[in-house]
């Protein structure tokens, strides 16, 4: 059975329950879902889906960096939306982070959910592979 190790950074919101910000298992990193919490203040970012998606991806970027990885190492994402009507706006921000020109975008699933923690509009988790 492969061993696992936790990844944690103060540059992303601290885990507030019995989970880790991310776990390395072998050369694969699994992050917990991130919501739009500013790690410096513990508050939600002001604004709508674009601002929330930006904060979520900044949180994920910080966790990846703490693991020695970057957004280009992400192979799979799962996005949870409170309202699928927000898909296009979320996708525009997502594309800037995870599908810039010259980068193969990760596989992705996107689903609408009944509710997210703290009434967030978006939550995203990623799986990344170390080179």
Helices and strands as residue ranges (DSSP letters): E 4-7, E 22-25, E 28-31, H 49-66, G 71-73, E 74-81, G 84-86, H 87-98, E 107-112, G 117-119, E 122-129
